[in-house]
Amino acid sequence: MSLRMIAIPTKIAELVRTTMKAPGYGHPAHREVAGGYGPCRHCLRPFRVGSEERILFTYDPFHGLAEFPLPGPIFVHAQACERYGEMNEFPEELRAHPLTLVAYGDRRTFLRKEYVADGRIEFVAKNLLGEPGARYVHVRDTAAGCYDLRIERGE
């Protein structure tokens, strides 16, 4: 099974940078120098702590996938960055961080979660996507709980 690593759309990142508001919510976005490693949810690179600026805003990772929203805080680089391509490989710079992978089915039905601290993201994601009814997997930072990216089956 091949995988697709799905970062937030460029349209969302650009809209936040331009308006300094959370798309779909209108909440003000907050710009600051990175105090944590990240990652940027658009390019999926960790932030350079103390030197890069990032923007914090409210985002619903279930938008277009489930009927009811479940928004939370995420960061993007304050400066334009290239979106991570929907490739089979997990971003190498994020592999060392403790992550939680959560499998969902239709209508945001929780199926199963796995904690990954050994970098075997693709193996665990394929396992979770093998669950009956699994549609996609959310990758979340285990310590902070925030959404990083979505993984789906490749074509």
Secondary structure, DSSP 8 states (H G I E B T S, - for coil): --EEEE---HHHHHHHHHH-B-TTT--B-EEEE--S----TTT-----TTTSEEEEEEE-TTTTTSSS---EEEEEESS--------SS--GGGTTS-EEEEEE-GGG-EEEEEEE-SS-HHHHHHHHHTSTT--EEEEEETTT--EEEEEEE--
